[in-house]
């Protein structure tokens, strides 16, 4: 049986998160500025009530 770990996003996950988001943007032929990468990831780690939350599902 495949084990799946679900955990909150951490600062150390930024490199992999960027890789995934770049792939998403390339698929839709879109681009964003570096400032958008930084501010979005910061918000995913933030504690403000209206900030989005980031969760990871890790397989093996």
CORRA-V792448 format. One record per residue. RES is the residue in one letter. SS is DSSP state (H for helix, E for strand, L for the rest). PHI is phi in whole degrees, 0 to 359 (999 if undefined). Layout:
[[RES:SS:PHI] [RES:SS:PHI]]
This chain:
[[X:L:999] [X:L:281] [X:L:268] [X:E:237] [X:E:255] [X:E:243] [X:E:211] [X:E:293] [X:L:295] [X:L:235] [X:H:305] [X:H:293] [X:H:273] [X:H:300] [X:H:300] [X:H:291] [X:H:301] [X:H:298] [X:H:301] [X:H:294] [X:H:293] [X:H:300] [X:H:299] [X:H:299] [X:H:295] [X:H:298] [X:H:302] [X:L:269] [X:L:53] [X:L:237] [X:L:221] [X:L:225] [X:L:287] [X:H:305] [X:H:300] [X:H:289] [X:H:304] [X:H:298] [X:H:291] [X:H:294] [X:H:295] [X:H:301] [X:H:293] [X:H:295] [X:H:267] [X:L:291] [X:L:245] [X:L:290] [X:L:303] [X:L:256] [X:L:288] [X:L:290] [X:L:250] [X:L:247] [X:E:235] [X:E:246] [X:E:247] [X:E:253] [X:E:253] [X:L:51]]
